[in-house]
Structure formats: C-alpha cells, structure tokens
Amino acid sequence: MKGLAAVLLPLAAVYALLVALTWARQESMLFLPSFPSRDLVATPAAVGLGYESVELGTDSGETLHGWFVPAQPERAVLLFFHGNAGNISHRLDSLRIFHDLGLSVLIIDYQGYGRSTGRPSEQGTYEDALAAWEYLVDQRRIDPRRIVLFGRSLGGAVAAWLATQHAPRALIVESAFRSVPDLAAEIYWFLPVRLLARIHYPLESLLARVSVPVLVVHSRDDEIIPFHHGEALHAAGADSELLVLSGDHNTGFLHDQASYRAGLDAFLAGLRLP
C-alpha cells in the first residue's frame, strides 16, 4: 500500500496543479492576440481594396481599431467578428471575398488585439460588438435592415450575442462551436472543464433566441471544431441554413472557395435586402 500511495499521491498533486492552472489561465488559453502577432502585417490596400481606418470607443473607456471597407455598388453592410487569434490584418482574403459579393465591411479588433487597447475577455468582446453596432447605426446612419452580422470561430458567438441584443437583417456563423465548455470537454476530456469554466460563449443557446435568418457554415474536415458542432448550431436556429464546406478550420473558405462564394451569394439573395 505504501508503494501505491507513493505513486498515486504525486500523480494526484500534478493533476490538482493542472486543474488549478486550467481554472486560472482560461483567458490566456482562449484569447491569442499575439499569435501570430499583434502587429498589423498589411492593410486592405494589399488586396486592392480602399478602406477607412476607424477608432471606436467602448463603454468601459477602451479604444477599438478597425477598418471600414466600402463596396460600390453596395449590396449590404457586413459586420465582421474574427476568431480568437491574430488580428484584422490576417483576414484580408475574407475582405476580398466579401467585397466581390458587394458587401461593405466593418471589421474590428477586440480589446487587447491589434491596435485596440485593453485586455480580452468574454464580456469585453460583447462590449466591443455593441460599440461596432452603434458606430454603424448611429454614426454612419446605416439601416439595421441592411446589416448582416458575421462571426468566424469565436466570433460566431460574439455575432450571435449581438443578434440577441439588436435586430440585424441576418446572421452568418462560420466554423463555430456550440459553447466553450462543450468544445473544451472534447479536447480536455481528462479535466472537469464544465465545472472549471468561467468563459462560456453559449452560442447554441444564443441561436435559439435569434429571430433573423441564420446561415451556419462549417467544414466536414474541420480539425479544431468538429463538424457536429456546426450541425448542432444549424439545428438550434429557428430560421437556419447549413452550408457545408471541405478543408481545414482556418482555410476551408479558401480551399472550397467556389462553394463558399456561391453559398453566401445565394443566402444574401434570399434576404431581399432593402
């Protein structure tokens, strides 16, 4: 028995330390503003797009940096919330695709990302979403019925939350998860992550409260967020369509670009935008 205890006690101590670190470091595990870098590596001009650099103030006093990329003729305005890593300068391929579809785009960096001040948090990203919405509606005087919310990966939860607070024309959720605890329980199956979770982003339950048309985009080959998350999100929406792609989590929209463009175009055409 002493020999067994000599083995089990150190293992238990290591496991307890791992649990404690997981609880304490959730923000730094999820939010990755410095991967690959906080520096802006390019601007929309690098892909032939004109743009305006914008600064938005949040209710907590932080300053967000973003770009407004106009399209002429303009089909609608897309409010773009990106994923948990990098910054707006790593999304130029998407800006080009959206521009080709006739969408003007506002893309912002969350607090602590790119040139935005502050530190990232779940509540902070919701605050950032409100600031971006108010900029479009109050400052640029854009009719909410012409605004389409778009979120990729973590940004899908941010966009869906905003769609429960205001009434855009539609919502597009791409490569997103049911919730952070749901995804973490699959990745860290050996930890009690549902008990430890302080960050939730409950996208699946948020979609049940969204009343506008929803397009869920997900790749069957997604190696980070499995396809069944996309299926669950599609099922959660009352007015939801599913666009299935091929390719990995970060580049599926490029790998299967023809299907992606055609699917977005068809969804937008069905909205009958004013």
N, C-alpha and C positions, 0 to 999 in steps of 0.2 A: 504493500500500500504506500509506503514512503516513497518508493521508486516512482510509482504512478503519480503521486502528488508532486514530486519533483519535476515531472514533465508537464502536468496539467496547470499548475499554478503559474509558471512563466507564460504559457500559452494564453491563459485567461487574462493575465496582465497586458499582454500585447494586444489582445482583442479589445479589452476595455480602452486602451490607449487609442486604438483605431476608431472605435466608436466615438470617443471624445473629440478626436481630430475631425471626424466627419461632421459632427454637430457644429463645431466651432468654425470650420473653414468652408462652409457651404457656398458663401458668396464668391470666394476666390476659386472654387471648383467649377462654378457655373458661369460666372462672368469673366470673359477672357479678352479685355480690351487691348492688351499688349501682345496678343497672338494673332497674326504675326507681328504687329506693331501698332502703336497709337499714331504714328506718323502718317500723314496723308501722302500716298505714293503717287497720286495722279489726280486729275480733275476730269470732269466730263468732256473737256476740250480734247482729251487724248483719244476719244472715240468719236470726235466730230460733232459734239453737242454744245450748244450755247447754254449758259446757266447763270444763275444769280446765287451768290453766297449769302446766306441768311443767318441771323442770330435771333434766337427765341428765348424769352425769359420764362422761368418756371415759377410756380407759386412759392417754392422754397428759396428763391433767390439765385438759382443756378442759371447759367447761360448755355444754351444748346447751339451747336453749329450744324448747319445743314446746307443743302443745295436745292434750289427750285429750278427744274429743267423744263422749260416750256416746249410745247409741241404745237405746230400750226399746219393744217387745221387741228383744233383740239377736240378730241372725242370725249374726254373726261379728265379728271384730275386724280391721280393715284397717290395716296399717302403711304409711303414705304417704310416699314419697320424691319430692320435686318436682324440677323441671328446673334448669337452670344459671343462671337469672336470677331476681331478686326474692326473695321470702320467703314464709313460710306465710300471711301476711295477703292475698296475691294469689291464694289458692286457695279462697276461700270458696264459689264456685259448685260446685266439686267436693265440698266438705264437705257442702253441702246435698243434692246428688245421692246421695252415699253414705249419708247419714243416712236419706233417703227409702227407700233399699233395705234398711234395717235393719242397717246396719253402724256399729258404734262405730269411731272413727278415732283413731289416734295419728299426728300429723304433726309432723315436726321440721324445724328449720333446721340445715343443715350448719355446720360450723366456719366462722366468718367471715361467716355470713349472718344477717340479722335481729339478734336479741339474743344469738346464740351467740358465744362467744369463739373466738379462734384465727384461722387462715388456711386457706382451702380448698385441698385437694389431692386427688388420686385416692385415695391411701392413707387420708387423713383421712376421706373420705366412707365408706369401708369401716369404719373405726373407729366412725364415727357410727352406722352401721347396726347394728353389734354392740351398741352402748350402748342403742339403741332396742329391740332384740330382748330384751336382758337385762332392761330395765325392764318390758316386758310380761310376760315369763315368770317372772322372779324376784321382782319387786316387786308386780305386780298379779295374779300367780298365774294367768295365762291359759294354758289348754291350747294348746300349739302347733298341735294339730289344728283349732283354731278361728281361727288367724291366717292371713290372706290378705295376701301382700306385693303392694304396688302401686308401680310406678315410672313416671313420665311423663318422656319425653325422656331426659336424662342420668340421671334417677332410675331408669329402667328397668335400666340397667347395675348400679346400686347394689343394687336389689332382687334382681336375678338373682345377683349375687355372694353376697348373704346367703343365698339359697336353696341355694347350694352348700355353705354352712357349717352350716346348720341345716335342719330339716325342717318347713316350714310346711304348711298344707293345700293352698295353691295360690299361683300367681304370676300377676300381671297386668302386662303390659308395654305401655305406650301411647306411640305416636309416638316410637319409639326407633330408634337407629342400630345397624348391625352392629358397628362399633367406631369409635373416634375417628379412627384413621388411614384407615379406609375412607371415612368421610364427608369428612374433610379432603382426601383425594386427589381427590374430585369437585369440591370448592369451590375449592381452591388447586391446580388441575391443573398449573400452571406452576412449582410448587415440589416438591422431593423430600421431601414430607411424611412418607412412610413411614420414611425414614432419619432424619428430624429428630425424630420423635415420642418424647416422654418420657411422655405421658399416653396410655393405651390403652383402658381400659374395653372389654375384648373381649367384648361382650355375646353375639355369635353363638356363640363357642366356650363361653361360660359356659352358655348354654341347652342345649348338648349334654350337660352334666353335671347338669342339673336333672331330678330324678325325679318331681316332683309335676306335676299338671295345670297347663298354661300357657295363658293367653289373651293373644294378641297383638292389639292394637287399633291400627289405622292408617288414615289418610285417604288416598284416592287423590289428593286435592288438596293434600297437604302440600307446601308450597313451600320448607321448610327441610330436612327429612329425607325424601327421595323415597320413594314407596310401595314401591319394590323392596326397600328395607331391611326393611320390615315383612314382605314375602313371604319374604325370606331368614331372618328370625328365626322365622317360622312353620315353615319347613322344618327349622330346626335343632332344634326341640324334639321329644322323643320322644312326648310326650302333649300336643299343641298344637292350639288352635283359633284361627281368624283372624276377627276382627270388623272389617269394612270400613265406614268412615265417609266422609262428604263434609265439606268445609270445610277451613280452613287449619290450620297446625300448632298454633297456640295456642288456637283456639276451635272446632275440629272437634267436640269433645264437646258443645259448646253448640249449634252450627249444626245438627247432626244428633242432637239430644238424645233424640228418641224411639227411634231405632235404638240409641243408646248405652245408654240405660237398659234397653231390652229385652234387648240382648246381654249386659250384665253380669248382669241378673237370671237369664237362662237359664243362664249359666255357673255362677253361685252355686248355683242349684237343682240342677244336676247333680253338685255336690260332695258332697251328702248330709252336711252338716256335723253334728258331734255336738252 
